[in-house]
Amino acid sequence: MRTWSEDDPKAGLMARKRGAIITAALDAFLEEGYAGSSVNRIAASAGVAITTLYRHFSSKDDLFVAVIQDACSTSAQGEDPPWLDMPPLKGLAEAGYEHLRIAVSEEQLALYRVVTRDAKRFPELGRRYREEILEDRITLFTRHLSHWPAELRAKVKDPVRAAHVFSALLRAEILDTALLGGPIPDQAALQRRAHEAATDLLALAETGRL
């Protein structure tokens, strides 16, 4: 895709068109699923030509990943989260709350259902979700871990496993309940869970179990 400098008027126009495409794609994916949605209809809903859509996104997979990234506010959007340089407990608690808040949002739950429903028919969809969403979270976790005190950091043998353990501690029954239409905890409850998960993970790290 061609790019323009920030002071070029076309840069703002292209950014607005990209935003319109993502908004239209989100509506389409939630209403019709991945399999049932059409890039031609998405382009029409966004008010752009199909050639414009493909200037921004090389495939339907790319467009879906962009929609997920936008809903997740992932680091792919260019800014590091503020918790990245915080001390272990505070950083993990902040990261955990951010993760849970996004994971149980209506948009994210609906998009996750789309992935789980259509990934078997479209393996590339599942692969891209794993690589560009889940691995993005793991990368952020390991970057945060790299700032921990050396003595504690040395006790973590497998940072990737530690990231998955932290995710499991965070989500436990919360995500399953939300996906099945159950109640979603309020902000205070999510913050408590994030703090508990952070405390538990650091206890595991201290005993060398990660």
MARFILO-200531 format. One record per residue: residue in one letter; x, y, z of N, C-alpha, C in turn. Coordinates in nm, 4 decimals. Layout:
MARFILO-200531
(A (X Y Z) (X Y Z) (X Y Z))
...
//
This chain:
MARFILO-200531
(M (0.0836 -0.1200 0.0000) (0.0000 0.0000 0.0000) (0.0869 0.1246 0.0000))
(R (0.0510 0.2231 -0.0791) (0.1253 0.3485 -0.0813) (0.1031 0.4241 0.0486))
(T (0.2068 0.4941 0.0963) (0.1957 0.5723 0.2180) (0.2239 0.7187 0.1888))
(W (0.1745 0.8058 0.2778) (0.1967 0.9488 0.2648) (0.2533 1.0026 0.3948))
(S (0.3264 1.1125 0.3872) (0.3767 1.1755 0.5082) (0.2591 1.2313 0.5881))
(E (0.2810 1.2504 0.7200) (0.1722 1.2922 0.8073) (0.1132 1.4271 0.7689))
(D (0.1941 1.5151 0.7080) (0.1431 1.6472 0.6735) (0.0773 1.6505 0.5355))
(D (0.0738 1.5363 0.4690) (0.0074 1.5288 0.3391) (-0.1429 1.5123 0.3619))
(P (-0.2280 1.5966 0.3000) (-0.3730 1.5841 0.3182) (-0.4258 1.4445 0.2876))
(K (-0.3580 1.3753 0.1964) (-0.4054 1.2420 0.1605) (-0.3907 1.1434 0.2763))
(A (-0.2968 1.1691 0.3669) (-0.2762 1.0790 0.4797) (-0.4013 1.0740 0.5670))
(G (-0.4593 1.1899 0.5950) (-0.5811 1.1945 0.6752) (-0.6975 1.1271 0.6051))
(L (-0.7083 1.1491 0.4744) (-0.8153 1.0867 0.3969) (-0.8031 0.9346 0.3994))
(M (-0.6818 0.8843 0.3799) (-0.6609 0.7397 0.3802) (-0.6877 0.6807 0.5178))
(A (-0.6518 0.7524 0.6235) (-0.6781 0.7045 0.7596) (-0.8286 0.6964 0.7844))
(R (-0.9032 0.7952 0.7353) (-1.0486 0.7925 0.7535) (-1.1115 0.6773 0.6760))
(K (-1.0612 0.6536 0.5544) (-1.1144 0.5424 0.4755) (-1.0840 0.4088 0.5432))
(R (-0.9629 0.3960 0.5967) (-0.9265 0.2731 0.6663) (-1.0174 0.2505 0.7871))
(G (-1.0426 0.3578 0.8615) (-1.1319 0.3469 0.9765) (-1.2731 0.3069 0.9369))
(A (-1.3210 0.3633 0.8258) (-1.4554 0.3295 0.7783) (-1.4638 0.1835 0.7360))
(I (-1.3574 0.1335 0.6741) (-1.3550 -0.0063 0.6319) (-1.3576 -0.0986 0.7540))
(I (-1.2775 -0.0667 0.8551) (-1.2735 -0.1496 0.9760) (-1.4089 -0.1491 1.0462))
(T (-1.4722 -0.0336 1.0536) (-1.6044 -0.0258 1.1168) (-1.7063 -0.1102 1.0412))
(A (-1.7069 -0.0978 0.9093) (-1.8000 -0.1759 0.8282) (-1.7706 -0.3254 0.8388))
(A (-1.6423 -0.3600 0.8435) (-1.6038 -0.5013 0.8542) (-1.6457 -0.5583 0.9886))
(L (-1.6298 -0.4819 1.0950) (-1.6725 -0.5282 1.2275) (-1.8207 -0.5613 1.2261))
(D (-1.9015 -0.4716 1.1731) (-2.0462 -0.4965 1.1656) (-2.0756 -0.6226 1.0846))
(A (-2.0054 -0.6384 0.9735) (-2.0294 -0.7544 0.8872) (-1.9892 -0.8847 0.9552))
(F (-1.8714 -0.8874 1.0184) (-1.8246 -1.0093 1.0830) (-1.9156 -1.0494 1.1991))
(L (-1.9631 -0.9510 1.2741) (-2.0496 -0.9823 1.3876) (-2.1873 -1.0292 1.3411))
(E (-2.2357 -0.9708 1.2332) (-2.3692 -1.0063 1.1851) (-2.3697 -1.1333 1.1008))
(E (-2.2672 -1.1514 1.0176) (-2.2689 -1.2604 0.9204) (-2.1632 -1.3672 0.9450))
(G (-2.0725 -1.3434 1.0403) (-1.9624 -1.4355 1.0608) (-1.8538 -1.4144 0.9572))
(Y (-1.7435 -1.4837 0.9754) (-1.6340 -1.4694 0.8794) (-1.6725 -1.5286 0.7452))
(A (-1.7298 -1.6495 0.7490) (-1.7635 -1.7197 0.6251) (-1.8696 -1.6445 0.5445))
(G (-1.9673 -1.5877 0.6132) (-2.0791 -1.5259 0.5430) (-2.0556 -1.3838 0.4971))
(S (-1.9507 -1.3222 0.5452) (-1.9263 -1.1823 0.5089) (-1.8580 -1.1724 0.3730))
(S (-1.8781 -1.0595 0.3083) (-1.8242 -1.0376 0.1743) (-1.7453 -0.9082 0.1718))
(V (-1.6228 -0.9139 0.1177) (-1.5424 -0.7918 0.1109) (-1.6072 -0.6887 0.0182))
(N (-1.6785 -0.7345 -0.0813) (-1.7474 -0.6399 -0.1691) (-1.8565 -0.5645 -0.0942))
(R (-1.9329 -0.6366 -0.0122) (-2.0374 -0.5707 0.0669) (-1.9746 -0.4806 0.1734))
(I (-1.8642 -0.5238 0.2301) (-1.7965 -0.4413 0.3300) (-1.7497 -0.3100 0.2667))
(A (-1.6905 -0.3189 0.1482) (-1.6455 -0.1980 0.0788) (-1.7626 -0.1045 0.0509))
(A (-1.8733 -0.1621 0.0049) (-1.9910 -0.0808 -0.0247) (-2.0437 -0.0136 0.1019))
(S (-2.0478 -0.0880 0.2129) (-2.0961 -0.0311 0.3390) (-2.0045 0.0800 0.3892))
(A (-1.8749 0.0655 0.3608) (-1.7791 0.1675 0.4034) (-1.7781 0.2880 0.3102))
(G (-1.8446 0.2754 0.1956) (-1.8478 0.3853 0.1001) (-1.7196 0.4018 0.0214))
(V (-1.6493 0.2881 0.0011) (-1.5243 0.2936 -0.0759) (-1.5294 0.1893 -0.1870))
(A (-1.4433 0.2046 -0.2847) (-1.4322 0.1059 -0.3915) (-1.3586 -0.0169 -0.3395))
(I (-1.3848 -0.1311 -0.3998) (-1.3172 -0.2539 -0.3576) (-1.1666 -0.2405 -0.3758))
(T (-1.1231 -0.1669 -0.4768) (-0.9795 -0.1460 -0.4962) (-0.9185 -0.0680 -0.3796))
(T (-0.9968 0.0228 -0.3215) (-0.9491 0.0975 -0.2049) (-0.9334 0.0051 -0.0858))
(L (-1.0307 -0.0836 -0.0688) (-1.0204 -0.1810 0.0418) (-0.8922 -0.2619 0.0289))
(Y (-0.8627 -0.3073 -0.0929) (-0.7447 -0.3912 -0.1117) (-0.6142 -0.3109 -0.1079))
(R (-0.6233 -0.1804 -0.1162) (-0.5024 -0.0990 -0.0968) (-0.4627 -0.0978 0.0504))
(H (-0.5625 -0.1155 0.1379) (-0.5370 -0.1161 0.2818) (-0.5155 -0.2572 0.3367))
(F (-0.5867 -0.3538 0.2811) (-0.5832 -0.4904 0.3331) (-0.5692 -0.5877 0.2168))
(S (-0.4660 -0.6695 0.2219) (-0.4371 -0.7560 0.1073) (-0.5328 -0.8734 0.0954))
(S (-0.6058 -0.9052 0.2035) (-0.6968 -1.0196 0.2000) (-0.8035 -1.0029 0.3072))
(K (-0.9027 -1.0895 0.3024) (-1.0070 -1.0902 0.4049) (-0.9469 -1.1239 0.5411))
(D (-0.8476 -1.2136 0.5415) (-0.7792 -1.2472 0.6668) (-0.7143 -1.1234 0.7277))
(D (-0.6444 -1.0463 0.6438) (-0.5797 -0.9246 0.6930) (-0.6822 -0.8284 0.7521))
(L (-0.7954 -0.8172 0.6860) (-0.9000 -0.7278 0.7335) (-0.9543 -0.7763 0.8674))
(F (-0.9764 -0.9066 0.8814) (-1.0291 -0.9594 1.0075) (-0.9298 -0.9357 1.1209))
(V (-0.8012 -0.9596 1.0944) (-0.6986 -0.9366 1.1965) (-0.6972 -0.7897 1.2384))
(A (-0.7117 -0.6991 1.1422) (-0.7137 -0.5558 1.1739) (-0.8330 -0.5218 1.2625))
(V (-0.9469 -0.5854 1.2352) (-1.0664 -0.5630 1.3172) (-1.0418 -0.6111 1.4598))
(I (-0.9816 -0.7303 1.4729) (-0.9525 -0.7850 1.6054) (-0.8523 -0.6948 1.6782))
(Q (-0.7480 -0.6528 1.6090) (-0.6478 -0.5667 1.6705) (-0.7093 -0.4355 1.7173))
(D (-0.7994 -0.3813 1.6374) (-0.8648 -0.2568 1.6750) (-0.9504 -0.2772 1.7995))
(A (-1.0222 -0.3908 1.8062) (-1.1064 -0.4205 1.9221) (-1.0225 -0.4479 2.0458))
(C (-0.9041 -0.5090 2.0256) (-0.8162 -0.5444 2.1379) (-0.7265 -0.4296 2.1803))
(S (-0.7133 -0.3272 2.0965) (-0.6170 -0.2201 2.1213) (-0.4784 -0.2773 2.1444))
(T (-0.4319 -0.3662 2.0564) (-0.3048 -0.4338 2.0738) (-0.1886 -0.3416 2.0437))
(S (-0.0689 -0.3884 2.0780) (0.0515 -0.3087 2.0549) (0.0802 -0.2903 1.9079))
(A (0.0119 -0.3668 1.8215) (0.0305 -0.3496 1.6777) (-0.0078 -0.2075 1.6352))
(Q (-0.0839 -0.1380 1.7214) (-0.1246 -0.0025 1.6878) (-0.0160 0.0992 1.7200))
(G (0.0991 0.0541 1.7729) (0.2147 0.1417 1.7797) (0.2545 0.1976 1.9143))
(E (0.1704 0.1909 2.0166) (0.2049 0.2498 2.1450) (0.2197 0.1412 2.2506))
(D (0.3263 0.1505 2.3299) (0.3448 0.0563 2.4393) (0.2466 0.0891 2.5518))
(P (0.1942 -0.0126 2.6195) (0.1040 0.0124 2.7320) (0.1804 0.0717 2.8498))
(P (0.1163 0.1536 2.9311) (0.1860 0.2203 3.0424) (0.2402 0.1245 3.1478))
(W (0.1819 0.0036 3.1586) (0.2248 -0.0903 3.2630) (0.3555 -0.1611 3.2287))
(L (0.4049 -0.1434 3.1073) (0.5198 -0.2212 3.0613) (0.6428 -0.2026 3.1504))
(D (0.6644 -0.0814 3.2006) (0.7833 -0.0521 3.2810) (0.7543 -0.0481 3.4306))
(M (0.6336 -0.0872 3.4712) (0.5998 -0.0829 3.6142) (0.6637 -0.1995 3.6900))
(P (0.6757 -0.1887 3.8227) (0.7254 -0.3005 3.9032) (0.6379 -0.4245 3.8835))
(P (0.6897 -0.5457 3.9125) (0.6191 -0.6704 3.8795) (0.4726 -0.6761 3.9229))
(L (0.4427 -0.6567 4.0507) (0.3047 -0.6727 4.0970) (0.2118 -0.5690 4.0352))
(K (0.2531 -0.4427 4.0391) (0.1675 -0.3375 3.9826) (0.1524 -0.3544 3.8327))
(G (0.2619 -0.3860 3.7636) (0.2553 -0.4030 3.6190) (0.1668 -0.5190 3.5788))
(L (0.1828 -0.6329 3.6470) (0.0999 -0.7491 3.6157) (-0.0472 -0.7222 3.6447))
(A (-0.0750 -0.6560 3.7574) (-0.2141 -0.6269 3.7917) (-0.2778 -0.5347 3.6882))
(E (-0.2028 -0.4331 3.6446) (-0.2548 -0.3414 3.5425) (-0.2733 -0.4142 3.4091))
(A (-0.1746 -0.4957 3.3721) (-0.1850 -0.5714 3.2471) (-0.3016 -0.6684 3.2523))
(G (-0.3176 -0.7348 3.3668) (-0.4264 -0.8313 3.3817) (-0.5626 -0.7667 3.3722))
(Y (-0.5783 -0.6513 3.4357) (-0.7065 -0.5813 3.4277) (-0.7356 -0.5383 3.2847))
(E (-0.6341 -0.4852 3.2164) (-0.6523 -0.4438 3.0764) (-0.6953 -0.5629 2.9905))
(H (-0.6285 -0.6764 3.0117) (-0.6609 -0.7972 2.9351) (-0.8048 -0.8410 2.9609))
(L (-0.8443 -0.8474 3.0882) (-0.9800 -0.8922 3.1215) (-1.0855 -0.7950 3.0706))
(R (-1.0595 -0.6663 3.0861) (-1.1569 -0.5657 3.0413) (-1.1867 -0.5812 2.8931))
(I (-1.0817 -0.6037 2.8148) (-1.1006 -0.6220 2.6711) (-1.1664 -0.7564 2.6412))
(A (-1.1194 -0.8620 2.7092) (-1.1660 -0.9979 2.6791) (-1.3159 -1.0147 2.7016))
(V (-1.3721 -0.9446 2.8006) (-1.5151 -0.9627 2.8305) (-1.6013 -0.8514 2.7721))
(S (-1.5419 -0.7654 2.6887) (-1.6237 -0.6647 2.6212) (-1.7146 -0.7345 2.5193))
(E (-1.8277 -0.6748 2.4912) (-1.9243 -0.7359 2.3997) (-1.8621 -0.7617 2.2629))
(E (-1.7879 -0.6637 2.2114) (-1.7263 -0.6797 2.0793) (-1.6283 -0.7959 2.0776))
(Q (-1.5415 -0.8004 2.1796) (-1.4384 -0.9024 2.1804) (-1.4973 -1.0425 2.1978))
(L (-1.5987 -1.0559 2.2822) (-1.6651 -1.1856 2.2986) (-1.7279 -1.2305 2.1670))
(A (-1.7928 -1.1364 2.0989) (-1.8570 -1.1712 1.9722) (-1.7538 -1.2103 1.8669))
(L (-1.6424 -1.1383 1.8597) (-1.5386 -1.1712 1.7622) (-1.4712 -1.3041 1.7963))
(Y (-1.4535 -1.3310 1.9239) (-1.3945 -1.4587 1.9649) (-1.4850 -1.5748 1.9234))
(R (-1.6158 -1.5541 1.9342) (-1.7104 -1.6578 1.8894) (-1.6976 -1.6802 1.7386))
(V (-1.6754 -1.5720 1.6638) (-1.6567 -1.5860 1.5193) (-1.5335 -1.6708 1.4906))
(V (-1.4227 -1.6431 1.5610) (-1.2990 -1.7183 1.5394) (-1.3200 -1.8660 1.5701))
(T (-1.3779 -1.8958 1.6861) (-1.3943 -2.0365 1.7256) (-1.4923 -2.1090 1.6341))
(R (-1.5888 -2.0370 1.5802) (-1.6860 -2.1005 1.4913) (-1.6288 -2.1288 1.3534))
(D (-1.5482 -2.0367 1.3014) (-1.5053 -2.0469 1.1614) (-1.3615 -2.0949 1.1420))
(A (-1.2844 -2.1071 1.2504) (-1.1433 -2.1433 1.2361) (-1.1239 -2.2815 1.1755))
(K (-1.2153 -2.3742 1.2017) (-1.2010 -2.5085 1.1455) (-1.2149 -2.5058 0.9938))
(R (-1.3080 -2.4265 0.9427) (-1.3268 -2.4148 0.7977) (-1.2185 -2.3301 0.7334))
(F (-1.1657 -2.2364 0.8118) (-1.0642 -2.1444 0.7590) (-0.9436 -2.1472 0.8523))
(P (-0.8592 -2.2498 0.8409) (-0.7435 -2.2639 0.9320) (-0.6542 -2.1405 0.9360))
(E (-0.6449 -2.0691 0.8255) (-0.5612 -1.9495 0.8215) (-0.6117 -1.8448 0.9195))
(L (-0.7430 -1.8403 0.9373) (-0.8029 -1.7453 1.0304) (-0.7542 -1.7736 1.1721))
(G (-0.7594 -1.9019 1.2119) (-0.7122 -1.9386 1.3442) (-0.5636 -1.9138 1.3611))
(R (-0.4856 -1.9436 1.2573) (-0.3408 -1.9231 1.2644) (-0.3085 -1.7754 1.2811))
(R (-0.3749 -1.6916 1.2039) (-0.3467 -1.5482 1.2121) (-0.3881 -1.4928 1.3488))
(Y (-0.4988 -1.5414 1.4012) (-0.5431 -1.4957 1.5329) (-0.4395 -1.5329 1.6380))
(R (-0.3886 -1.6566 1.6323) (-0.2875 -1.7001 1.7288) (-0.1606 -1.6171 1.7168))
(E (-0.1148 -1.5991 1.5928) (0.0139 -1.5343 1.5717) (0.0105 -1.3845 1.6005))
(E (-0.0978 -1.3189 1.5621) (-0.0972 -1.1733 1.5666) (-0.1740 -1.1150 1.6843))
(I (-0.2524 -1.1963 1.7545) (-0.3234 -1.1478 1.8724) (-0.2668 -1.2134 1.9977))
(L (-0.2720 -1.3462 2.0034) (-0.2246 -1.4153 2.1231) (-0.0742 -1.3966 2.1415))
(E (0.0015 -1.4086 2.0334) (0.1460 -1.3933 2.0464) (0.1857 -1.2493 2.0760))
(D (0.1042 -1.1549 2.0351) (0.1297 -1.0157 2.0703) (0.1237 -0.9990 2.2216))
(R (0.0253 -1.0632 2.2855) (0.0129 -1.0553 2.4312) (0.1322 -1.1211 2.4993))
(I (0.1738 -1.2349 2.4450) (0.2894 -1.3048 2.5021) (0.4148 -1.2185 2.4911))
(T (0.4316 -1.1529 2.3759) (0.5471 -1.0660 2.3566) (0.5488 -0.9523 2.4575))
(L (0.4319 -0.8912 2.4809) (0.4243 -0.7833 2.5790) (0.4570 -0.8346 2.7190))
(F (0.4063 -0.9540 2.7522) (0.4340 -1.0112 2.8840) (0.5843 -1.0333 2.9021))
(T (0.6485 -1.0925 2.8018) (0.7912 -1.1218 2.8152) (0.8741 -0.9934 2.8197))
(R (0.8268 -0.8886 2.7511) (0.8963 -0.7602 2.7608) (0.8840 -0.7034 2.9019))
(H (0.7651 -0.7169 2.9610) (0.7465 -0.6716 3.0985) (0.8350 -0.7523 3.1931))
(L (0.8389 -0.8838 3.1729) (0.9206 -0.9702 3.2569) (1.0680 -0.9314 3.2496))
(S (1.1119 -0.8862 3.1338) (1.2539 -0.8494 3.1175) (1.2930 -0.7307 3.2047))
(H (1.1935 -0.6590 3.2596) (1.2209 -0.5454 3.3464) (1.2144 -0.5834 3.4943))
(W (1.1794 -0.7068 3.5249) (1.1734 -0.7492 3.6637) (1.3138 -0.7486 3.7249))
(P (1.3234 -0.7425 3.8581) (1.4549 -0.7547 3.9219) (1.5246 -0.8833 3.8777))
(A (1.6545 -0.8760 3.8611) (1.7295 -0.9885 3.8050) (1.7096 -1.1178 3.8834))
(E (1.7051 -1.1081 4.0159) (1.6910 -1.2289 4.0985) (1.5584 -1.2994 4.0722))
(L (1.4523 -1.2216 4.0606) (1.3214 -1.2799 4.0326) (1.3132 -1.3289 3.8890))
(R (1.3645 -1.2490 3.7975) (1.3611 -1.2853 3.6556) (1.4328 -1.4175 3.6309))
(A (1.5410 -1.4410 3.7033) (1.6191 -1.5626 3.6838) (1.5442 -1.6883 3.7253))
(K (1.4400 -1.6723 3.8068) (1.3639 -1.7880 3.8542) (1.2585 -1.8347 3.7527))
(V (1.2350 -1.7542 3.6487) (1.1363 -1.7900 3.5458) (1.2098 -1.8618 3.4328))
(K (1.1915 -1.9928 3.4261) (1.2636 -2.0729 3.3267) (1.2041 -2.0590 3.1874))
(D (1.0723 -2.0425 3.1793) (1.0035 -2.0399 3.0504) (0.9049 -1.9232 3.0480))
(P (0.9466 -1.8055 3.0002) (0.8584 -1.6883 2.9984) (0.7284 -1.7093 2.9211))
(V (0.7346 -1.7869 2.8124) (0.6127 -1.8106 2.7344) (0.5126 -1.8919 2.8165))
(R (0.5610 -1.9946 2.8833) (0.4726 -2.0725 2.9712) (0.4170 -1.9829 3.0813))
(A (0.5010 -1.8967 3.1384) (0.4545 -1.8054 3.2424) (0.3419 -1.7165 3.1912))
(A (0.3532 -1.6707 3.0659) (0.2479 -1.5879 3.0062) (0.1175 -1.6648 2.9957))
(H (0.1244 -1.7906 2.9554) (0.0030 -1.8718 2.9438) (-0.0571 -1.9009 3.0815))
(V (0.0278 -1.9255 3.1803) (-0.0214 -1.9477 3.3165) (-0.0930 -1.8230 3.3672))
(F (-0.0350 -1.7069 3.3427) (-0.0978 -1.5822 3.3867) (-0.2342 -1.5640 3.3206))
(S (-0.2417 -1.5934 3.1910) (-0.3699 -1.5832 3.1205) (-0.4733 -1.6762 3.1816))
(A (-0.4315 -1.7989 3.2146) (-0.5243 -1.8950 3.2746) (-0.5708 -1.8486 3.4123))
(L (-0.4790 -1.7944 3.4918) (-0.5156 -1.7436 3.6240) (-0.6148 -1.6277 3.6124))
(L (-0.5957 -1.5452 3.5125) (-0.6839 -1.4305 3.4923) (-0.8236 -1.4738 3.4518))
(R (-0.8296 -1.5586 3.3495) (-0.9569 -1.5867 3.2844) (-1.0397 -1.6910 3.3588))
(A (-0.9722 -1.7954 3.4094) (-1.0399 -1.9014 3.4839) (-1.1830 -1.9194 3.4341))
(E (-1.2808 -1.9077 3.5237) (-1.4201 -1.9290 3.4818) (-1.4827 -1.8041 3.4218))
(I (-1.4150 -1.6888 3.4322) (-1.4755 -1.5631 3.3887) (-1.5082 -1.5652 3.2397))
(L (-1.4108 -1.6060 3.1569) (-1.4328 -1.6019 3.0120) (-1.5378 -1.7034 2.9694))
(D (-1.5304 -1.8261 3.0214) (-1.6289 -1.9277 2.9845) (-1.7702 -1.8819 3.0201))
(T (-1.7848 -1.8253 3.1384) (-1.9165 -1.7767 3.1808) (-1.9671 -1.6674 3.0874))
(A (-1.8789 -1.5732 3.0531) (-1.9188 -1.4628 2.9653) (-1.9535 -1.5131 2.8255))
(L (-1.8729 -1.6064 2.7723) (-1.8990 -1.6595 2.6383) (-2.0322 -1.7321 2.6306))
(L (-2.0735 -1.7901 2.7411) (-2.1994 -1.8645 2.7434) (-2.3173 -1.7777 2.7866))
(G (-2.2963 -1.6466 2.7881) (-2.4062 -1.5552 2.8150) (-2.4295 -1.5258 2.9604))
(G (-2.3380 -1.5686 3.0473) (-2.3526 -1.5435 3.1897) (-2.3143 -1.4017 3.2272))
(P (-2.3235 -1.3698 3.3555) (-2.2926 -1.2333 3.4003) (-2.1454 -1.1991 3.3829))
(I (-2.1202 -1.0730 3.3551) (-1.9841 -1.0227 3.3400) (-1.9483 -0.9422 3.4640))
(P (-1.8368 -0.9737 3.5289) (-1.7995 -0.9003 3.6507) (-1.7838 -0.7513 3.6247))
(D (-1.8085 -0.6715 3.7284) (-1.7908 -0.5273 3.7129) (-1.6428 -0.4909 3.7241))
(Q (-1.6144 -0.3622 3.7093) (-1.4762 -0.3164 3.7067) (-1.4004 -0.3553 3.8330))
(A (-1.4638 -0.3368 3.9492) (-1.3964 -0.3686 4.0749) (-1.3620 -0.5169 4.0834))
(A (-1.4535 -0.6029 4.0383) (-1.4292 -0.7473 4.0426) (-1.3173 -0.7860 3.9470))
(L (-1.3130 -0.7237 3.8299) (-1.2051 -0.7520 3.7346) (-1.0702 -0.7074 3.7907))
(Q (-1.0692 -0.5937 3.8580) (-0.9449 -0.5457 3.9179) (-0.8977 -0.6387 4.0292))
(R (-0.9928 -0.6891 4.1089) (-0.9560 -0.7839 4.2156) (-0.8975 -0.9104 4.1556))
(R (-0.9637 -0.9635 4.0510) (-0.9126 -1.0845 3.9889) (-0.7723 -1.0611 3.9326))
(A (-0.7504 -0.9470 3.8689) (-0.6199 -0.9171 3.8105) (-0.5121 -0.9126 3.9189))
(H (-0.5443 -0.8512 4.0319) (-0.4474 -0.8425 4.1421) (-0.4197 -0.9812 4.1999))
(E (-0.5239 -1.0621 4.2159) (-0.5059 -1.1978 4.2677) (-0.4196 -1.2815 4.1727))
(A (-0.4471 -1.2712 4.0427) (-0.3704 -1.3471 3.9438) (-0.2245 -1.3026 3.9434))
(A (-0.2020 -1.1718 3.9558) (-0.0648 -1.1205 3.9599) (0.0083 -1.1723 4.0839))
(T (-0.0598 -1.1709 4.1971) (0.0002 -1.2200 4.3212) (0.0327 -1.3685 4.3108))
(D (-0.0607 -1.4451 4.2563) (-0.0390 -1.5899 4.2421) (0.0763 -1.6195 4.1469))
(L (0.0845 -1.5448 4.0371) (0.1923 -1.5698 3.9410) (0.3285 -1.5397 4.0026))
(L (0.3371 -1.4307 4.0779) (0.4649 -1.3967 4.1387) (0.5029 -1.4989 4.2454))
(A (0.4029 -1.5548 4.3140) (0.4331 -1.6605 4.4113) (0.4880 -1.7840 4.3414))
(L (0.4311 -1.8179 4.2268) (0.4832 -1.9305 4.1487) (0.6245 -1.9019 4.0996))
(A (0.6471 -1.7783 4.0582) (0.7808 -1.7417 4.0112) (0.8838 -1.7522 4.1229))
(E (0.8478 -1.7058 4.2419) (0.9398 -1.7089 4.3565) (0.9825 -1.8523 4.3917))
(T (0.8922 -1.9474 4.3725) (0.9244 -2.0869 4.4059) (0.9862 -2.1625 4.2888))
(G (1.0113 -2.0912 4.1775) (1.0752 -2.1535 4.0635) (0.9871 -2.2490 3.9858))
(R (0.8547 -2.2289 3.9920) (0.7617 -2.3207 3.9264) (0.7194 -2.2730 3.7877))
(L (0.7847 -2.1702 3.7382) (0.7559 -2.1216 3.6032) (0.8780 -2.1406 3.5122))
//
